[in-house]
Amino acid sequence: MKHINYKFSTSSTGFYFEGSISQLKKIVDQKYSVIITDENVFGHHEKRFKGWNTIVLKAGEEHKVQSTVDAVIEQLISFGSDRKTTVIGIGGGVVTDITGYVAAVYMRGINFGFVPTSLLALVDASIGGKNGIDVSVYKNMVGLIRQPSFILHDMSFLDTLPQQEWENGFAEIIKHACIKDAAMFKQLEASSFKTFQGKKKAISELVKRNAIIKTKVVQQDEFEKGDRRLLNFGHTLGHALENQYELMHGQAVAIGMAYASVISENIMGFKDAGKVTRLLVQYNLPTFIEFDKQKVFHVMKMDKKREKKEMNYVMLEKIGKGVVKSIPVSQLEKIISGL
């Protein structure tokens, strides 16, 4: 079974592109493995979990909290899981986040891997080792960076993906194009969902391209001291909106990118804010919305990217080239309030 190993500071991750969940037994020992998934994935694919120790979580971001982690740990104890155990997150971003976090803290750290089942998880959430949970309205406030030992792609999971989850995933694909890949931005402009849905070769190639973009950024800056911050394009405002307004992650990031493009226009002289907004609309994503500025600014000020009265904000110099600029929080508030 072909795989590509990507090395990080203290470990490496084996990527199995265009694989199948049936190959999981070749990667891990089934006797010493526990799968973590959610009700949606389990409901659609129950037969695929036969013979595996499986923990089924309630689906949704609202369950990405400490009480879920505690319940998972109790189930691992009941299975007799020890330091030889591998936990495998099979699901979207919530499942991969919880799985990675549980694996890091259970018995001070056990092995883990992912089978991402949503487009968002394939191109973003499963990659890079960020594993965490939410506290109240603060996204990913608690967590750590620890790389999975493997990521197995089985594209057949996308066959049962709802349309809004395709939209959710394309927000992160557009983000990668904006910050790192002008050629992909043009490809997306010339395409639509029809180009990729139900076309295994096209979507597999797009997923692989995005997974490699993110992996290479993380390899160069695993612990987010520099360039990895580019991956937060659209996320500072997006995260502040996401839990307060119960938006999907991709919707929140899309809104964040629309605002960040205009902020880039104001501060960097970026000329293509309109192009970014049009591409988001093309993939059925929201752009500018009405929201309670005071409430959102309050959450933004708790963002991990803030340092004292400055915010490390990701902007675009041009399409395909993101930059991180330190902006006074007061200036940021003024620009966003004026939009």
FENFENCOR-V407822 format. One record per pair of residues at least 24 apart in sequence whose ideal C-beta (glycine too) atoms are under 10 Angstrom apart, sorted by the first residue. I is the first residue (numbers start at 1). J is the second residue. Records with the same first field share a line. If there is no record, write none. Layout:
I = J + J
This chain:
1 = 26 + 27 + 152
3 = 27 + 150 + 151 + 152
4 = 208 + 211 + 212 + 215
5 = 150
6 = 127 + 147 + 151 + 211 + 212 + 215 + 216 + 218 + 219
7 = 147 + 219
8 = 128 + 129 + 145 + 146 + 147 + 215 + 218 + 219 + 222 + 223
9 = 129 + 145 + 147 + 219 + 222 + 223
10 = 146 + 147 + 222
11 = 129 + 146 + 147 + 148 + 149 + 222
12 = 147 + 149 + 150
13 = 113 + 114 + 126 + 127 + 128 + 129 + 147 + 148 + 149 + 150 + 151 + 215 + 218 + 219
14 = 113 + 148 + 149 + 150 + 151 + 152
15 = 126 + 127 + 148 + 150 + 151 + 152 + 153 + 208 + 211 + 212 + 215
16 = 113 + 115 + 150 + 151 + 152 + 153 + 154
17 = 122 + 151 + 152 + 153 + 155 + 204 + 205 + 207 + 208 + 211 + 212
18 = 152 + 153 + 154 + 155 + 200 + 201 + 204 + 205 + 207 + 208
19 = 115 + 150 + 151 + 152 + 153 + 154 + 155
20 = 48 + 115 + 152 + 153 + 154 + 155 + 156
21 = 45 + 48 + 49 + 88 + 90 + 115 + 117 + 152 + 153 + 154 + 156 + 157
22 = 48 + 154
23 = 115 + 152 + 154
24 = 48 + 52 + 88 + 90 + 113 + 115 + 150 + 152 + 154
25 = 51 + 52
26 = 152
27 = 86 + 88 + 113 + 115 + 149 + 150 + 152
28 = 52 + 85 + 86 + 87 + 88 + 111 + 112 + 113 + 149 + 150 + 152
29 = 84 + 85 + 86
30 = 86
31 = 84 + 85
32 = 81 + 82 + 83 + 84 + 85 + 86 + 110 + 111
33 = 79 + 81 + 84 + 85 + 86 + 87 + 88 + 111 + 112 + 113
34 = 72 + 75 + 76 + 79 + 81 + 85 + 86 + 87 + 88 + 99 + 102 + 103 + 106 + 110 + 112
35 = 86 + 87 + 88 + 89 + 90 + 91 + 95 + 99 + 115
36 = 68 + 72 + 75 + 76 + 87 + 88 + 89 + 90 + 91 + 95 + 96 + 98 + 99 + 100 + 102 + 103 + 112 + 114
37 = 88 + 89 + 90 + 91 + 92 + 95 + 99 + 115 + 117
38 = 63 + 89 + 90 + 91 + 92 + 94 + 95 + 98 + 117
39 = 63 + 91
40 = 91 + 92 + 95 + 117 + 118 + 160 + 161 + 162 + 165
41 = 90 + 91 + 92 + 95 + 115 + 117 + 118 + 157 + 160
42 = 90 + 91
43 = 160
44 = 117 + 157 + 159 + 160 + 161
45 = 90 + 117 + 154 + 156 + 157 + 160
48 = 90 + 115 + 154 + 156 + 157
49 = 90
52 = 88 + 90
53 = 78 + 79 + 80 + 81 + 85 + 87 + 88
54 = 79 + 88 + 90
55 = 79 + 87 + 95 + 98 + 99 + 102
56 = 91
57 = 89 + 91 + 94 + 95 + 98 + 99
58 = 94
59 = 91 + 92 + 94 + 95
60 = 92 + 94 + 246
61 = 92 + 93 + 94 + 97 + 134 + 139 + 242 + 243 + 246 + 247 + 248 + 249
62 = 94 + 134 + 243 + 246
63 = 94 + 95 + 98 + 133 + 134
64 = 93 + 94 + 95 + 97 + 98 + 101 + 132 + 133 + 134 + 139 + 140 + 243
65 = 98 + 133 + 134 + 135 + 136 + 142
66 = 101 + 133 + 134 + 135 + 142
67 = 133
68 = 94 + 98 + 101 + 102 + 133
69 = 98 + 101 + 102 + 105 + 106 + 133 + 142
70 = 102
72 = 98 + 99 + 101 + 102 + 103 + 106
73 = 102 + 105 + 106 + 107
75 = 102
76 = 102 + 103 + 106 + 107 + 110
77 = 106 + 107
81 = 106 + 107 + 110
82 = 106 + 107 + 110
83 = 107 + 108 + 109 + 110 + 111
84 = 110 + 111
85 = 110 + 111 + 112
86 = 110 + 111 + 112 + 113 + 148 + 149 + 150
87 = 111 + 112 + 113 + 114 + 148
88 = 112 + 113 + 114 + 115 + 148 + 150 + 152
89 = 113 + 114 + 115 + 116 + 117 + 121 + 125 + 126 + 131 + 148 + 151
90 = 114 + 115 + 116 + 117 + 121 + 152 + 154 + 157
91 = 115 + 116 + 117 + 118 + 121 + 125 + 126 + 157
92 = 116 + 117 + 118 + 119 + 120 + 121 + 122 + 125 + 126 + 157 + 161 + 165 + 168 + 169 + 249
93 = 118 + 120 + 121 + 124 + 125 + 126 + 168 + 169 + 172 + 249 + 250
94 = 118 + 121 + 125 + 133 + 134 + 249
95 = 121 + 125 + 126
96 = 120 + 121 + 124 + 125 + 126 + 127 + 130 + 131 + 148 + 151
97 = 121 + 125 + 126 + 130 + 131 + 132 + 133 + 134 + 140 + 143
98 = 131 + 132 + 133
99 = 126 + 131 + 148
100 = 125 + 126 + 129 + 130 + 131 + 132 + 143 + 144 + 145 + 146 + 147 + 148
101 = 130 + 131 + 132 + 133 + 140 + 142 + 143 + 144 + 146
102 = 131 + 133
103 = 131 + 146 + 148 + 149
104 = 129 + 131 + 132 + 143 + 144 + 145 + 146
105 = 131 + 144 + 146
109 = 144 + 146
111 = 148 + 149 + 150
112 = 146 + 147 + 148 + 149 + 150
113 = 148 + 149 + 150 + 151 + 152
114 = 148 + 149 + 150 + 151 + 152 + 153
115 = 150 + 151 + 152 + 153 + 154 + 157
116 = 151 + 152 + 153 + 154 + 157 + 207 + 211
117 = 153 + 154 + 155 + 156 + 157 + 158 + 160 + 161 + 165
118 = 157 + 158 + 161 + 162 + 165 + 166 + 168 + 169 + 249 + 250
119 = 155 + 157 + 158 + 161 + 165 + 166 + 167 + 168 + 169 + 170 + 171 + 172 + 173 + 196 + 203 + 206 + 207 + 210 + 250
120 = 161 + 165 + 166 + 167 + 168 + 169 + 170 + 171 + 172 + 173 + 248 + 249 + 250 + 253
121 = 151 + 157 + 165 + 168 + 169 + 172
122 = 151 + 153 + 154 + 155 + 157 + 158 + 169 + 172 + 173 + 203 + 204 + 206 + 207 + 208 + 210 + 211
123 = 169 + 170 + 171 + 172 + 173 + 175 + 176 + 206 + 207 + 208 + 209 + 210 + 211 + 213 + 214
124 = 168 + 169 + 171 + 172 + 173 + 175 + 176 + 210 + 211 + 214 + 231 + 249 + 250 + 253
125 = 169 + 172 + 214 + 249
126 = 151 + 152 + 153 + 211 + 214
127 = 151 + 210 + 211 + 212 + 213 + 214 + 215 + 217 + 218 + 231
128 = 214 + 215 + 217 + 218 + 219 + 222 + 224 + 228 + 231
129 = 218 + 222 + 223
130 = 218 + 222 + 224 + 228 + 231
134 = 239 + 242 + 243
135 = 302
136 = 243 + 299 + 302
137 = 239 + 240 + 241 + 242 + 243 + 244 + 245 + 295 + 296 + 298 + 299 + 302
138 = 239 + 240 + 243 + 299 + 302 + 303 + 304
139 = 235 + 238 + 239 + 240 + 241 + 242 + 243 + 249 + 252 + 299 + 302 + 303 + 304
140 = 235 + 239 + 304
141 = 239 + 302 + 303 + 304
143 = 304
145 = 218 + 222 + 223 + 224 + 228
147 = 218 + 222
151 = 211 + 215
153 = 204 + 207 + 208 + 211
155 = 200 + 201 + 203 + 204 + 207
156 = 200
158 = 196 + 197 + 198 + 200 + 203 + 204 + 207
159 = 197 + 198 + 200
161 = 197
163 = 193 + 197 + 284
164 = 248 + 250 + 251 + 284
165 = 248 + 250
166 = 193 + 196 + 197 + 203 + 250 + 283 + 284
167 = 193 + 248 + 250 + 251 + 254 + 280 + 283 + 284 + 285 + 286
168 = 247 + 248 + 249 + 250 + 251 + 252 + 253 + 254 + 285
169 = 196 + 203 + 206 + 207 + 210 + 249 + 250 + 283
170 = 196 + 206 + 250 + 254 + 279 + 280 + 282 + 283 + 284 + 285
171 = 234 + 238 + 248 + 249 + 250 + 251 + 252 + 253 + 254 + 255 + 256 + 257 + 280 + 283 + 285 + 286
172 = 210 + 214 + 231 + 233 + 234 + 235 + 249 + 250 + 253 + 254
173 = 206 + 207 + 209 + 210 + 213 + 250 + 283
174 = 233 + 234 + 250 + 253 + 254 + 257 + 276 + 279 + 280 + 282 + 283 + 285
175 = 210 + 213 + 214 + 230 + 231 + 232 + 233 + 234 + 235 + 238 + 250 + 253 + 254 + 256 + 257 + 260 + 276 + 314 + 322
176 = 209 + 210 + 211 + 212 + 213 + 214 + 217 + 230 + 231 + 233 + 320 + 322
177 = 209 + 210 + 213 + 276 + 279 + 319 + 320
178 = 230 + 233 + 234 + 257 + 260 + 261 + 264 + 272 + 275 + 276 + 279 + 280 + 314 + 316 + 318 + 319 + 320 + 321 + 322
179 = 213 + 217 + 227 + 230 + 231 + 232 + 233 + 234 + 257 + 314 + 315 + 316 + 317 + 319 + 320 + 321 + 322 + 323
180 = 210 + 213 + 214 + 216 + 217 + 227 + 230 + 231 + 233 + 320 + 321 + 322
181 = 209 + 210 + 213 + 319 + 320 + 321
182 = 318 + 319 + 320 + 321
183 = 209 + 320
184 = 209 + 210 + 213 + 319 + 320
185 = 272 + 275 + 276 + 279 + 319 + 320
186 = 319 + 320
188 = 279 + 282 + 283
189 = 275 + 278 + 279 + 282 + 319
191 = 282 + 283
192 = 282 + 283 + 284
193 = 282 + 283 + 284
217 = 322
224 = 304 + 305 + 312
226 = 324
227 = 322 + 323 + 324
228 = 324
229 = 305 + 312 + 313 + 314 + 322 + 323 + 324
230 = 314 + 315 + 316 + 321 + 322 + 323 + 324
231 = 314 + 322
232 = 256 + 260 + 303 + 304 + 305 + 312 + 313 + 314 + 322 + 324
233 = 257 + 260 + 261 + 264 + 276 + 313 + 314 + 315 + 316 + 322 + 323 + 324
234 = 258 + 259 + 260 + 261 + 276 + 280 + 314
235 = 260 + 303 + 305 + 314
236 = 260 + 263 + 300 + 303 + 304 + 305 + 306 + 311 + 312 + 313 + 314 + 332
237 = 263 + 291 + 296 + 297 + 299 + 300 + 303 + 313 + 332 + 336
239 = 299 + 300 + 302 + 303 + 304 + 305
240 = 291 + 295 + 296 + 297 + 298 + 299 + 300 + 301 + 302 + 303
241 = 286 + 289 + 291 + 292 + 295 + 296 + 299 + 300
242 = 299
243 = 299
244 = 291 + 292 + 295 + 296 + 298 + 299
245 = 289 + 291 + 292 + 295 + 296
247 = 286 + 289
248 = 285 + 286
250 = 280 + 283 + 285 + 286
251 = 280 + 284 + 285 + 286 + 289
252 = 286 + 289
253 = 280 + 285
254 = 279 + 280 + 281 + 283 + 284 + 285 + 286 + 287
255 = 280 + 285 + 286 + 287 + 288 + 289 + 291
256 = 314
257 = 285 + 287 + 314 + 316
258 = 285 + 286 + 287 + 288 + 289 + 339
259 = 287 + 288 + 289 + 332 + 335 + 336 + 339
260 = 313 + 314 + 315 + 316 + 322 + 336
261 = 287 + 315 + 316 + 319
262 = 287 + 288 + 315 + 335 + 336 + 338 + 339
263 = 313 + 314 + 315 + 316 + 325 + 327 + 331 + 332 + 335 + 336 + 339
264 = 313 + 314 + 315 + 316 + 317 + 318 + 322 + 323 + 325
265 = 315 + 316 + 335
266 = 315 + 327 + 331 + 334 + 335 + 338 + 339
267 = 313 + 315 + 323 + 325 + 327 + 331 + 332 + 335
268 = 315 + 316 + 317 + 318 + 323 + 325
269 = 317 + 318
270 = 315 + 316 + 317 + 318 + 319 + 321 + 323
271 = 316 + 318 + 319
272 = 316 + 318 + 319
273 = 316
275 = 319
276 = 316 + 319
279 = 319
288 = 339
291 = 336
293 = 333 + 336 + 337 + 339
294 = 333 + 337
296 = 333 + 336
297 = 329 + 332 + 333 + 336 + 337
300 = 329 + 332 + 333 + 336
301 = 329 + 332 + 333
303 = 329
306 = 332
